[in-house]
Every structure is written in structure tokens, then in C-alpha cells.
Amino acid sequence: MAEFYCFPHWMLTALVMIIALCIIMQTQTISYSIRRLRISWVRRLENMLECAILIILFLFAALLAQVQYALDCQFLAYSDYIVARQVGFLLITIVGTVTAVGTELVWPLLIIAASAVLLPMAEDITGSFYPILFFISIMFYLIRSVHICFIRRLDIHTNISSDSIKEAIDKLRTGLLLYNIDGDILLNNHQMDIIAKQMIGKSLENGKKFQQVIESDTFLKDCTREYLGGQLVFRLSNSTVWNISFYDIPMGRDKLMLLCADDVTQRWDAMKHLDVQNQLLQKRGEELRHTIENLQAICEAEEIVRSKGKIHDILGQRISLLLRAIRDGQQPNKAMLIDFIHNLPTIFREEQVSSPAQRLKMLKDTFQGMDVFVEIQGELPEDEEVADNFVNIAAECVTNAVRHGYASHIQFHFFQNDCWRMSVTDNGITLSKPIREGGGIKDMRRRIDRLGGTLELYTTPRFSIQIFVPKEEKRK
């Protein structure tokens, strides 16, 4: 090491800093190497070799420290640490050789060659070239430690290691707690620690005590025991729901306990939503059952009302014709009366199958034969339902006009703008009293109300009826 006394102070300081960096990187290399899974004896030898290299680097640092100390004291010191240097080289040689044989790689032999610089013999042989070899050896260890750090770090993140297994367990959504029969915790992942803090207010310290807390129901008040499909679950203060199970794991003569916590929050929410839906379905089912029970009665009542309306219209027309003939002093034709009696069922059937336009024409022709002129202006609505109701109302209007007002001229006006309209006027006698609405007019109003329209009656200057029905798109 005598040649180093000729170096300037800054160069020696730089060498010390490089060796310090080598020690730091080699320490990191050892850390990464130990964190790998020890799956074979070769990997253990590799870890031992890394530790031996760290010892060699400390010897390099000790030699430079001796030179620095001698320069500060201003005297030339003989190289020391001879036994330590020889023992270090012997250790590197043994471990490196065995590692080279086990891994079938050459690089452990390069480490032995780089470590040979420590030998006093190498210092004597190389002479003035010794500092260069010393520097090359240090740079070799620095480059190698940086390279190995990257390799080991990549192995940890891409291959299975003790850290990668722990990280994977901590990322699980399932809580895991493994402890021995005395309660000493062997494994506790991050999720289980969160659950424990929610249930007992602190991190886990003893697995057996935590199990007793769960079984004795002595956890925090914000946590509650619930049942999900007959299974016991725990609802925590953060609104999550967990199913906690216990398992015995035999390990030779010993026994371990495994506690698993599964998140069943989605299932809990689904069951609650399903319960609400079932209640709504039961309520709707009761309503539907009640409706079905009354549906027949409702249909029968509706059919009776509809049939009574038809009978009223048809009979009203025929009776009006007879009254008209009697009031005019005409003798009713016997053949007409017989035809009226025998053909009445047929007329009912025709009323059901004829189109609104045909029925309106039949109404006009029927009363035309009795000198009652029915004038029709405009066209019936395109809407079949509106047209059918307008014709039924027209028949009632003609019957009432002839029967009660002694009219001989009835005028119907059908038109449309923003809605379907129908106006009825006649030349019957003027009423001196307010109109008393009977079954006929009530039936008209019922029909119009069903269509969402309005019906208005006027008695001056002559009797008239005005009907307004919104078009289909407005009714919707």
C-alpha cells in the first residue's frame, strides 16, 4: 500500500467514497438476495458469497483508512491486516468455488480473482501497478453490485419470493389470520387488520383472544351480528358485511388456527334488495288477485251498460217512429209492427256488425220513411272509436228529438280542427223549462267522458248539442 502515499489527498478521498458506495450497493444486494425464496442449497451459497464480498469490501476500506490515517499523522505505516486479508481471500475462494460448481457459472471465479488483490503477495508482485489493480478490483465490485441489484430486484417483482407472497396476501380482499394454539400470530394480512380495527378498535395482538371476542359478541357497538341465508355474518361500521370462518390446520404434533373473513357485502345488499322486491311483488300480487276476482263482475257490468245503451237506442228509434205515426193521426201498419217484433233480434245483431257510416245511413233512411228528415254534413271522424260513439249519440239525439220535441228536421254537422266535433240541432218545440237529463243524455255524457271530451246542451234560440273530443295523440 506504499504507492498510495504518493496519491493526492483528493484522489484518496474519491477512492474512499467509491468503496463506501460499493458497500452500500453490496448491502442492498444482500438484502435482495435474502428476500428471495431459499429453494435450494445453491441459493444459500449465493447468499453466503454476497456476505463474503461485503467483508472483502470492508477490508478494502480498512486499507485505505490506514493510509489516510498515516498521512494525517505524517508517517509511513507498514501494511497491516495481513491475517484478515488472507482469511478473507480464503473465505472468498472456498465459497466462490463451491458456488461456481453448484451454479455451473464462471462469475464466482471472477470474484476470487478480484479478491486476490488483497493478498500481500499481490502487492509485492505488482509493485507500482498495485494501485491500478486495486482501483480495477473496486470498480469491478461496484459494477457487479449495481448489476446484481437490478437482477435481484427484477426477480423479486417477477418471481415468487417471501416479499411477493406477503404482498399478494396483503392485496387479497379476503382477510387471513394464522396463529398457533397459544394465539401467537404467524400471518396477518392487511385486510384482516382493517377488520380487526373495525371490530375491536385496535390492531391484532393475539389471534386466540380475537377469536374469543368474535365468539362472545364483545366487539364494538357499531358492529352487529346478522344472519344471511341462515348463516352468521358481521356488519361493520363501514357498512361492509363479512362472513368469518375458523379452520384447524394440523402441523405434525402441533395445530394451527386459520381465520378467514370473506366479504359478502354485495350478497347482503342483493338479499336486502330482493326482500324489498318480494314485498312489492306480494303487494302487487294481492292487488292483482283482487282485480282478477272483480274482473268478471266489472266486465259483466260493463257489458250490461253497453247492451242497455244499444237496446235503448234501437227501441227508442222504433218507438219514436210509432209515436210519430200516432201523433200524425196515422194508423200503424200491422205488417210494420209484426216486422218490428220479429226482426228486433236481427236488428241488434246488425247494429253490432255494421260500420259507423252504415249505421248512420240506416238511421237516416229509417226516419226518412216517416217524414223525418235527417241531414248529415261533413264526415265521421277517422278514429273508429270516436266515430262509433258519435253514431250512437246521433241515434239517441234523433230519438229524443222526435219523441220529446216533435221534430221533423234534425241536422248533424261533423267536422274537425284541433279536435273531433259534432253539433246537433233540430226544429222541435222550444223548451220552457230547464232540461232534465234522463238516461239517454247521461249515456251520451258517459260516452264522451270515456273519450276525454265534453258535451254541452243549449236550448236557445233552439235546442242544440255541441260535442268536442280531443284527437288520439292529445288523449294520450
C-alpha positions in Angstrom: 0.0 0.0 0.0 3.1 2.2 -0.1 2.3 3.5 -3.5 -0.9 5.1 -2.2 1.2 7.6 -0.1 2.1 9.3 -3.4 -1.5 10.0 -4.3 -3.0 13.4 -3.8 -5.5 13.7 -0.9 -8.5 14.3 -3.2 -7.8 11.0 -5.1 -7.7 9.0 -1.9 -10.9 10.6 -0.8 -12.5 9.7 -4.1 -11.4 6.1 -3.6 -12.9 6.0 -0.1 -16.2 7.4 -1.5 -16.2 4.8 -4.2 -15.6 2.0 -1.7 -18.4 3.4 0.5 -20.7 3.3 -2.5 -19.7 -0.3 -3.1 -20.5 -1.2 0.5 -24.0 0.5 0.2 -24.8 -1.3 -3.1 -23.4 -4.6 -1.8 -25.6 -4.3 1.3 -28.6 -3.7 -0.9 -27.6 -6.7 -3.0 -27.5 -8.9 0.2 -31.0 -7.6 1.2 -32.5 -8.5 -2.2 -30.7 -11.9 -2.2 -32.0 -12.8 1.3 -35.6 -11.8 0.3 -35.7 -14.5 -2.4 -37.1 -17.9 -1.6 -34.4 -20.3 -0.5 -35.5 -23.2 -2.7 -32.0 -24.9 -2.9 -28.6 -25.1 -1.2 -27.1 -23.3 -4.2 -29.2 -20.2 -3.4 -27.9 -20.3 0.1 -24.4 -20.5 -1.1 -25.0 -17.4 -3.3 -26.2 -15.5 -0.3 -23.1 -16.5 1.7 -20.9 -15.4 -1.2 -22.6 -11.9 -1.2 -21.9 -11.7 2.5 -18.3 -12.6 1.9 -17.9 -9.9 -0.7 -19.2 -7.4 1.8 -16.4 -8.5 4.2 -13.8 -8.0 1.4 -15.1 -4.5 0.7 -14.7 -3.6 4.4 -11.1 -4.9 4.1 -10.5 -2.6 1.1 -11.9 0.3 3.1 -9.7 -0.6 6.1 -6.5 -0.5 4.0 -7.4 2.9 2.6 -8.3 4.1 6.1 -4.8 3.1 7.3 -3.2 5.1 4.5 -5.4 8.2 5.3 -4.6 7.9 9.0 -0.8 7.6 8.3 -0.9 10.7 6.0 -2.7 12.7 8.7 -0.1 11.7 11.2 2.7 12.3 8.7 4.4 9.0 8.9 4.7 5.9 6.7 2.9 2.9 8.2 3.6 -0.7 7.2 0.6 -2.5 5.7 -1.5 -4.2 8.4 -4.4 -6.6 8.5 -2.3 -9.3 6.8 -4.1 -12.2 8.6 -7.5 -10.7 8.0 -6.7 -10.2 4.3 -5.6 -13.8 3.9 -8.6 -15.2 5.8 -10.9 -13.0 3.7 -9.4 -14.3 0.5 -9.6 -17.9 1.7 -13.2 -17.4 2.5 -14.0 -15.9 -0.9 -12.1 -18.7 -2.6 -13.9 -21.5 -0.8 -17.4 -20.1 -1.1 -16.8 -18.8 -4.7 -15.5 -22.2 -5.8 -18.4 -24.1 -4.4 -20.9 -21.6 -5.8 -19.3 -21.9 -9.3 -19.6 -25.7 -9.1 -23.2 -25.5 -7.9 -24.4 -22.9 -10.4 -22.1 -24.0 -13.2 -21.3 -20.4 -13.8 -17.9 -18.6 -14.2 -18.6 -15.3 -12.5 -17.9 -16.6 -8.9 -14.3 -17.3 -10.1 -14.0 -13.7 -11.3 -14.8 -12.6 -7.7 -12.0 -14.8 -6.4 -9.6 -13.1 -8.9 -10.8 -9.7 -7.9 -10.3 -10.6 -4.2 -6.7 -11.7 -4.8 -5.7 -8.0 -4.8 -6.0 -8.1 -1.0 -3.1 -10.6 -0.7 0.2 -9.2 0.4 1.9 -11.3 -2.3 -0.1 -9.5 -5.0 1.1 -6.2 -3.6 4.7 -7.4 -3.7 4.5 -8.8 -7.2 2.7 -5.9 -8.9 4.7 -3.1 -7.3 3.8 0.3 -8.7 0.9 -1.3 -10.7 -0.8 -2.3 -7.5 -3.0 0.9 -7.1 -4.3 0.3 -10.7 -5.3 -3.3 -9.8 -6.7 -2.0 -6.5 -8.9 0.5 -8.4 -9.9 -2.1 -11.1 -11.0 -4.5 -8.3 -13.1 -1.8 -6.6 -14.8 -0.8 -9.9 -15.5 -4.5 -10.6 -17.3 -4.9 -7.3 -19.2 -1.6 -7.8 -20.4 -2.5 -11.3 -21.2 -6.1 -10.2 -23.2 -4.9 -7.1 -25.2 -2.5 -9.3 -25.9 -5.2 -11.8 -26.9 -7.8 -9.2 -29.2 -5.3 -7.5 -31.2 -4.8 -10.7 -31.3 -8.6 -11.3 -32.4 -9.4 -7.8 -35.0 -6.6 -7.7 -36.4 -7.9 -11.0 -36.5 -11.4 -9.6 -38.5 -10.2 -6.6 -41.1 -8.5 -8.7 -41.4 -11.2 -11.3 -40.8 -14.4 -9.5 -42.1 -15.9 -6.3 -40.4 -14.6 -3.1 -41.2 -14.2 0.5 -42.0 -10.5 -0.1 -44.0 -11.2 -3.2 -46.1 -13.8 -1.3 -46.7 -11.3 1.6 -47.6 -8.5 -0.9 -50.0 -10.9 -2.7 -51.6 -11.9 0.6 -52.0 -8.3 1.7 -53.7 -7.4 -1.6 -56.4 -10.1 -1.1 -59.9 -8.9 -0.4 -60.2 -11.9 1.9 -59.0 -11.4 5.5 -56.5 -14.1 6.7 -55.2 -14.7 10.2 -52.9 -17.7 11.0 -51.9 -18.3 14.7 -50.8 -21.1 16.9 -52.6 -22.7 19.8 -51.3 -20.0 22.2 -52.6 -17.2 20.0 -49.2 -16.1 18.6 -49.8 -14.6 15.2 -47.9 -16.2 12.4 -49.6 -14.5 9.4 -51.9 -11.5 9.4 -52.8 -9.7 6.1 -53.8 -6.1 5.7 -57.5 -6.8 5.2 -57.8 -8.8 8.4 -56.1 -5.9 10.3 -58.7 -3.5 8.9 -61.5 -5.8 10.0 -60.0 -6.1 13.5 -59.8 -2.3 13.9 -63.5 -2.1 12.9 -64.5 -4.8 15.4 -62.2 -4.2 18.4 -60.8 -0.8 17.8 -57.1 -1.7 17.5 -54.7 -3.9 15.6 -54.4 -7.6 16.3 -52.1 -8.7 19.0 -53.3 -12.2 19.8 -55.3 -14.5 17.5 -56.9 -16.6 20.2 -58.2 -13.5 22.0 -59.6 -12.2 18.8 -61.4 -15.5 18.2 -62.9 -15.3 21.7 -64.1 -11.7 21.1 -65.9 -12.9 17.9 -67.5 -15.9 19.7 -68.5 -13.9 22.8 -70.0 -11.0 20.9 -67.9 -8.4 22.8 -66.8 -6.3 19.9 -67.6 -2.6 19.4 -71.3 -1.4 19.4 -71.0 -0.2 15.8 -70.6 -3.8 14.7 -73.6 -6.1 14.7 -74.3 -9.8 14.2 -76.7 -10.6 11.4 -77.9 -13.6 9.5 -77.6 -14.0 5.8 -79.4 -17.1 4.4 -79.3 -18.7 7.8 -75.5 -18.0 8.1 -74.0 -15.8 10.7 -72.3 -12.7 9.4 -70.9 -9.5 10.9 -71.9 -6.0 9.7 -69.1 -3.5 10.4 -69.3 0.3 11.0 -68.2 1.0 7.4 -71.3 -0.8 6.1 -69.4 -3.8 4.9 -70.6 -7.3 5.7 -68.2 -10.2 6.5 -68.5 -14.0 6.9 -65.8 -15.2 9.4 -64.9 -18.9 9.4 -62.4 -20.8 11.6 -60.3 -23.8 10.4 -58.0 -26.2 12.3 -54.7 -27.0 10.4 -52.7 -29.9 11.8 -49.0 -29.4 11.6 -47.4 -32.6 12.9 -47.9 -32.7 16.6 -48.9 -29.0 16.7 -52.1 -27.4 15.5 -52.6 -24.0 13.8 -55.8 -22.0 13.6 -56.7 -20.2 10.3 -59.3 -17.5 10.4 -60.8 -16.4 7.1 -63.1 -13.4 6.6 -65.0 -13.2 3.3 -66.6 -10.1 2.0 -70.3 -10.8 1.4 -71.5 -7.1 1.2 -72.8 -7.5 -2.4 -74.7 -10.6 -1.5 -76.1 -8.8 1.6 -77.2 -5.8 -0.5 -78.7 -8.1 -3.1 -80.7 -10.0 -0.5 -82.0 -6.8 1.0 -83.0 -5.6 -2.4 -84.6 -8.9 -3.1 -86.6 -8.7 0.1 -87.9 -5.3 -0.9 -88.8 -6.6 -4.3 -90.5 -9.6 -2.8 -92.6 -7.4 -0.6 -93.6 -5.3 -3.6 -94.4 -8.4 -5.6 -96.6 -9.7 -2.8 -98.4 -6.4 -2.6 -98.9 -6.3 -6.4 -99.9 -10.0 -6.3 -102.7 -9.2 -3.8 -103.8 -6.3 -5.9 -103.8 -8.4 -9.0 -105.7 -11.2 -7.2 -108.3 -8.7 -6.0 -108.6 -7.3 -9.6 -109.0 -10.7 -11.1 -111.7 -11.6 -8.6 -113.6 -8.5 -9.5 -112.7 -8.5 -13.2 -115.7 -10.8 -14.2 -118.1 -8.6 -12.3 -116.6 -5.5 -13.9 -116.8 -7.0 -17.4 -120.4 -8.1 -16.8 -121.4 -4.7 -15.5 -119.7 -3.0 -18.5 -121.4 -5.4 -20.9 -124.8 -4.8 -19.3 -124.4 -1.0 -19.5 -123.3 -1.3 -23.2 -126.2 -3.6 -24.1 -128.7 -1.4 -22.2 -127.4 1.5 -24.3 -127.9 -0.3 -27.5 -131.4 -1.5 -26.6 -132.3 2.0 -25.5 -131.1 3.4 -28.8 -132.8 0.9 -31.0 -136.0 0.6 -29.1 -136.1 4.4 -28.8 -135.8 4.7 -32.6 -138.7 2.3 -33.2 -140.9 3.7 -30.5 -140.3 7.2 -31.8 -141.4 6.1 -35.3 -144.6 4.6 -33.8 -145.3 7.7 -31.7 -144.7 9.9 -34.7 -147.3 7.9 -36.7 -149.8 8.1 -33.9 -149.3 11.8 -33.3 -149.9 12.5 -37.0 -153.1 10.5 -36.9 -151.8 7.7 -39.0 -152.8 4.1 -38.4 -149.7 2.0 -37.7 -149.2 -0.6 -40.4 -149.8 -4.1 -39.0 -147.1 -5.6 -41.2 -144.6 -3.0 -39.9 -145.5 -3.9 -36.3 -145.0 -7.6 -37.0 -141.8 -6.9 -38.8 -140.7 -4.7 -35.9 -141.3 -7.5 -33.4 -139.8 -10.4 -35.3 -136.8 -8.6 -36.7 -135.7 -6.9 -33.5 -133.1 -9.5 -32.6 -131.7 -9.3 -36.2 -131.5 -5.5 -35.9 -129.5 -5.9 -32.7 -127.0 -8.1 -34.5 -126.8 -5.7 -37.4 -126.1 -2.9 -35.0 -123.1 -4.8 -33.7 -121.5 -5.7 -37.0 -122.3 -2.6 -39.2 -119.7 0.1 -39.6 -120.5 3.6 -38.1 -121.1 5.1 -41.6 -123.5 2.3 -42.5 -125.4 2.7 -39.2 -125.6 6.4 -39.7 -127.1 5.9 -43.2 -129.6 3.3 -41.8 -130.6 5.9 -39.2 -131.2 8.4 -41.9 -133.1 6.0 -44.1 -135.3 4.7 -41.3 -136.6 8.1 -40.2 -136.8 9.3 -43.8 -139.6 6.8 -44.3 -141.6 8.5 -41.5 -141.1 12.0 -43.0 -138.4 12.9 -40.5 -135.5 14.4 -42.4 -132.1 13.7 -41.0 -129.5 16.0 -42.6 -125.8 15.0 -42.3 -123.0 17.4 -43.1 -119.3 16.5 -43.0 -117.6 13.2 -42.5 -117.4 11.0 -39.5 -114.1 11.0 -37.6 -111.3 8.7 -38.9 -110.9 7.3 -35.4 -113.2 4.2 -35.3 -113.9 4.5 -31.6 -114.9 8.2 -31.8 -117.0 7.6 -34.9 -118.8 4.7 -33.3 -119.7 6.8 -30.2 -120.8 9.7 -32.4 -123.2 7.4 -34.3 -124.7 6.1 -31.1 -125.1 9.6 -29.8 -126.7 10.6 -33.1 -129.3 7.8 -32.8 -130.1 9.0 -29.2 -130.4 12.6 -30.4 -132.8 11.6 -33.3 -134.9 9.5 -30.9 -135.2 12.3 -28.3 -135.9 15.0 -30.9 -138.7 13.0 -32.4 -140.1 11.6 -29.2 -139.9 14.7 -26.9 -139.5 17.7 -29.3 -141.8 16.5 -32.1 -139.0 17.5 -34.5 -139.2 16.7 -38.2 -135.8 18.0 -39.2 -132.6 17.0 -37.4 -129.2 18.3 -38.6 -125.8 16.7 -37.8 -122.6 18.5 -38.5 -119.3 16.6 -38.3 -116.0 18.5 -38.6 -112.5 18.7 -37.1 -109.8 21.3 -36.4 -107.8 20.7 -33.3 -110.3 18.1 -32.1 -113.2 16.0 -33.4 -116.5 17.9 -33.3 -120.2 17.1 -33.6 -123.1 19.5 -33.5 -126.8 18.5 -33.4 -129.7 20.9 -34.0 -133.5 20.2 -34.7 -136.7 22.1 -35.3 -138.5 20.7 -32.4 -140.6 22.7 -29.9 -138.7 25.2 -27.7 -138.4 24.1 -24.1 -139.7 26.5 -21.5 -138.1 24.6 -18.6 -134.6 23.5 -17.9 -133.6 20.2 -19.4 -134.0 17.3 -17.0 -131.3 14.9 -18.1 -132.5 11.3 -18.2 -130.9 8.1 -19.1 -130.3 9.0 -22.7 -128.3 12.2 -22.1 -126.5 10.6 -19.2 -125.4 7.8 -21.6 -124.2 10.4 -24.0 -122.1 12.1 -21.3 -120.7 8.8 -20.2 -119.5 8.0 -23.8 -117.9 11.4 -24.2 -116.3 11.3 -20.8 -114.7 8.0 -21.7 -113.1 9.7 -24.8 -111.9 12.6 -22.7 -114.3 15.1 -24.4 -117.0 17.5 -23.4 -120.8 17.7 -24.2 -122.7 21.0 -24.0 -126.5 21.5 -24.3 -128.2 24.7 -25.5 -132.0 25.4 -25.5 -132.0 28.8 -27.2 -132.5 30.0 -29.8 -133.3 26.4 -30.5 -132.3 23.1 -29.0 -128.7 22.0 -29.9 -125.9 19.8 -28.7 -122.2 20.5 -29.1 -119.6 17.7 -28.6 -115.8 18.1 -28.5 -113.5 15.2 -28.4 -109.6 15.6 -28.5 -107.7 13.7 -31.1 -106.0 10.5 -30.2 -102.4 11.9 -29.9 -103.8 14.5 -27.4 -105.7 12.0 -25.4 -102.5 10.0 -24.9 
